[in-house]
Amino acid sequence: MMQVLVIGASRGLGLEFARQFRTAGARVVATARSEAGLSALRALGCEALPLDLLDAASVAGLGWRLDGERFDAVVLNAGVYGPRTQGLESPTQDDFDTVMRTNVLGPMRVLPQIEATLAAGAKLMVLSSMMGSIGQRSSTTGWLYRASKAAVNSVLRDAALTLGPRGITCVAVHPGWVQTDMGGPNASLPPERSVADLRRLLARLTPDDNGHFLNHDGSPIAW
Ligand code: NDP
């Protein structure tokens, strides 16, 4: 049976990943930081673990809860958008701290805790965003979020350099513009479609894809 870990699965794309993996018959361990999120995951038949990326002790706790586990796939999904600025509008210190601690420090804390759960043949998918691409940038909307996703792309490249030689394939992905709380109701894709695409992509990843930044349809995105 396929074993999957989804980080940040209380709602949106994370919850949809958990739902689709369960429907496909996988054993799903998934995290949430609220009781409501944990209940939603248990209702799907997932093993629900508490995790708040903003809390170092909570992330350390994830490490010991996962002791001895082996996952075929880990989806690092949790993220926040922050202020929806236009142009060069400074973020507050609080917004900067929340967005960078969640989107960048969070993965940098989680990866060491889950490293031992990944063996040769396993896959790591980090939910980045096209908005983090520096090479394909044509707008400045939400520049704090953009900077955080550019930074997590760097984190993913380091994970790929570390884990790739052990046969673990690590990719950053853009899920499309998706109808979630973050993407809003006018987004172009329903979460079911985006996650179906991303699961198909995950299934066909090979070690040659290690360290790549991919769109949900599998096409490459410039860093
Ligand atoms: P949502 O805002 O709908 O959901 C975000 C998820 O992240 C929630 O489960 C939330 O948990 C969790 N989360 C946020 N902060 C923390 C934290 N400190 N600790 C643990 N979990 C946390 O976003 P989406 O589902 O739309 O996005 C999922 C990922 O995809 C994100 O990384 C996002 O940046 C990326 N993405 C989304 C796009 C879109 O169009 N929707 C486009 C490009 C990328 P809680 O319920 O507790 O807040």
Residues whose N, C-alpha, C, O or C-beta is under 5 A from the ligand:
A	BS01	NDP	G8 A9 S10 R11 G12 L13 G14 R33 S34 L51 D52 L53 L54 N77 A78 G79 V80 T102 L127 S128 S129 P175 G176 W177 V178 T180 D181 M182 G183
